[in-house]
Amino acid sequence: MVTELKEVIMSKKIVRADNWDGKSRPSNKAYDDNYERIFGQKEIKELDESLKQSKRNRQERKDNEEYLKEIKDKL
C-alpha cells in the first residue's frame, strides 16, 4: 500500500513536470493579462511622475539661470 501511494505521488509529479516550463508561474494569456492589469497602471503612474519631475527640474534650471543673470548684471 505504501509503495502504491508513492507511485501515485510520483506519477503526479511527473505529470506536473511535463506541464512545467521551468518557471515558477504559468505562461499563458491569463497571466499576461493580469500582469498588465496589475503592473501596467504602475508603469503609467511612474512615467507621469517622471514627466512632472522633469518639468519641475527644467523650471528650476530656468529660474536659477535668470537669478544668476540678475546677479551678474548687478555686479
N, C-alpha and C positions, 0 to 999 in steps of 0.2 A: 504494500500500500504506500509506503513512504517513497519507494522508488518510482511508483506511478505518479505521485504528486510532483516529484522533482522533474519528471519528464514533461508533465503538463506545464509546469512553470517555465522550464527551459524552452519548450516549444512556443510559448507565448513571447518569450524574449526574442526568439528567432524571427517570429512574425513581426514584432515591433522593429527589430533591427532591419528587416527588409524595407520598411517604410521610412526609415530614418535617413535623412540626407547629410548627417554629420554635424548638424547644428542643433541647438537646444530649443528650437522653435519650429513650428510647421511652416513650410514655404508654400503658401497658396494665396489666392486672390483675397480672401477674407483678412489674412494677416496684413497684406499690403494696404487694403482699405482702412483698416483700423489704425495702422501706423500713421497714415496720412491724416486721419481724423484726430489722432492724439497729438502728434508732433508737428503736423503741418501748420496749425494755428500758432504754435510756439515759434516756429521759424518766421512767420509773418510778423509777429509781435517783436521779435528780436530785430528784424530788418527795419521796422518802423522806428524803434528806439534808436537804432544806429543812425538812421537818417536824421532824426531830431537832434542827436548829439553832434552830428556833423554840421548841421545848420547853426547850432549854438557855438561851436568852435570857430566857424567861419566868421560869425558876427563878433565874437570876442577878438579875433585877429584884426578885423576891420577897426574895431574900437581902439585897440592898442596902437595900431598904425596912426590913426587920427590923433590920439593923445600924444604920441611921440613927435608927430609933425608939429603940433601946437607948442610943445616944449622947445623943439628945435627953433621954431620961429621966434620964440621969446628970447632965446639966447642970441 
